[in-house]
Amino acid sequence: MADKEKFMKEALKEAKKAYEKEEIPVGAVIVKDGKIIAKAHNLKESKKSSISHAEILAITKANKKLKAWRLENCEMYITLEPCMMCMGAIINARIKKIYIGTLDPKTGACESVINIDNYKFNHTVEIETGILKEECEYILKDFFKMLRKKKRRKK
């Protein structure tokens, strides 16, 4: 198995943790020198915080681990295309490259709604999409199907 798939599988494990907590199942993993230094999953509902996205939480953990705000030689694996807020954090953290499982047609900031590459920032992030795309799509579709069933039962 290629490293890309190995690390995206770890991000999927994080997404499953979010799913079990009835959070939108997104997971993120940060890798430096071939080793995972931070993992996180969405916790917006649990923390009652609009900024508790998997990417933001993983960046915070990596900053603490490295005792630095710059994550220049790091890569991030994310199960879902980041939103604008998360892309801003990724750029500001100086992350070298992100690997994305599936695109987000509603809030994606790499390709779907807005393409971050169209803007000139002081740091550019390499972006690769489609890593374990089917698995990343499935967990999201299954989650929203489960939520719809729950809502119907409550009526």
C-alpha positions in Angstrom: 0.0 0.0 0.0 1.3 3.4 -0.9 2.0 5.9 1.9 -0.7 8.2 0.6 -3.3 5.5 1.1 -1.9 4.4 4.4 -2.1 7.9 5.8 -5.6 8.5 4.3 -6.7 5.3 6.0 -5.6 6.9 9.3 -7.7 10.0 8.4 -10.6 7.7 7.7 -10.2 6.2 11.2 -10.6 9.7 12.6 -13.6 10.3 10.4 -15.2 7.2 11.9 -14.6 8.5 15.4 -16.5 11.7 14.4 -19.3 9.5 12.9 -19.7 7.6 16.2 -20.1 11.0 18.0 -22.7 12.1 15.4 -20.3 14.7 14.1 -19.9 15.2 10.3 -17.3 12.4 9.6 -14.2 14.3 8.5 -10.8 13.2 9.6 -7.3 14.8 9.3 -3.8 13.6 9.8 -0.6 15.6 9.7 2.6 13.8 8.6 6.2 15.0 9.0 9.2 12.9 7.7 6.9 9.9 7.1 5.5 9.9 10.6 2.1 11.0 11.9 2.5 13.9 14.3 -1.2 14.8 14.7 -4.6 13.4 14.1 -8.1 14.9 14.6 -11.7 14.7 13.6 -14.6 17.1 13.5 -15.9 18.2 17.0 -18.2 21.1 16.1 -21.2 19.6 17.8 -19.4 18.2 20.8 -17.5 21.4 21.5 -20.3 23.7 20.4 -17.7 25.5 18.3 -17.9 26.5 14.7 -14.1 26.3 14.3 -13.6 22.8 15.7 -13.0 21.3 12.2 -10.7 18.3 11.9 -8.0 20.4 10.1 -7.9 23.2 12.7 -7.7 20.7 15.6 -4.9 18.7 13.8 -3.0 21.9 13.1 -3.2 22.9 16.8 -2.0 19.5 17.9 0.9 19.6 15.4 1.9 23.1 16.6 2.1 21.9 20.2 4.0 18.8 19.2 6.6 20.7 17.2 6.5 23.7 19.5 6.2 25.9 16.4 3.5 27.6 14.4 5.1 26.8 11.1 4.5 23.3 9.7 6.6 23.8 6.6 7.8 20.3 6.0 4.4 18.7 6.8 1.7 17.1 4.7 -2.0 16.8 5.7 -4.4 14.1 4.7 -8.0 15.1 4.9 -11.0 13.0 4.0 -13.0 16.0 2.7 -12.0 19.0 0.7 -11.3 21.8 3.2 -13.5 24.9 3.6 -12.2 28.4 3.2 -11.5 28.8 7.0 -9.5 25.6 7.0 -7.6 26.4 3.8 -6.7 29.7 5.4 -5.3 27.9 8.5 -3.4 25.4 6.2 -1.8 28.3 4.2 -0.9 30.2 7.4 0.6 27.1 9.0 2.8 26.8 5.9 1.8 23.1 5.3 3.6 21.9 2.2 1.0 19.6 0.6 -2.5 18.4 1.3 -4.1 15.1 0.1 -7.8 15.2 -0.1 -10.1 12.1 -0.2 -13.2 13.6 -1.8 -14.4 17.0 -2.9 -17.1 19.1 -1.2 -19.5 20.7 -3.6 -21.0 22.9 -0.9 -18.0 24.5 0.9 -14.8 23.2 -0.8 -12.1 25.8 -1.2 -9.6 23.9 -3.3 -11.7 23.1 -6.4 -15.4 22.9 -5.8 -16.8 26.3 -4.7 -13.6 28.4 -4.7 -10.2 27.5 -6.1 -7.5 28.7 -3.7 -4.9 28.4 -6.5 -6.5 31.4 -8.2 -5.2 33.7 -5.4 -1.7 34.9 -4.6 -0.8 34.3 -1.0 2.6 34.4 0.6 2.6 30.6 0.7 1.2 28.1 -1.7 0.1 24.6 -0.9 0.3 21.6 -3.2 -3.0 19.9 -3.5 -3.8 16.3 -4.6 -7.3 15.0 -4.7 -9.0 11.6 -5.0 -7.0 9.6 -2.4 -9.3 6.7 -1.4 -12.2 8.7 -2.9 -14.8 6.0 -2.7 -14.2 5.3 1.0 -14.2 9.0 1.9 -17.5 9.6 -0.1 -19.1 6.5 1.4 -18.7 7.5 5.1 -20.2 10.9 4.4 -23.2 9.6 2.4 -23.8 6.9 5.0 -23.7 9.5 7.8 -26.3 11.8 6.2 -28.5 8.9 5.3 -28.4 7.8 9.0 -29.3 11.4 10.1 -32.2 11.5 7.7 -33.5 8.2 9.1 -33.2 9.6 12.7 -35.2 12.7 11.8 -38.0 10.7 10.2 -38.3 8.5 13.3 -38.7 11.6 15.5 -41.6 12.9 13.4 
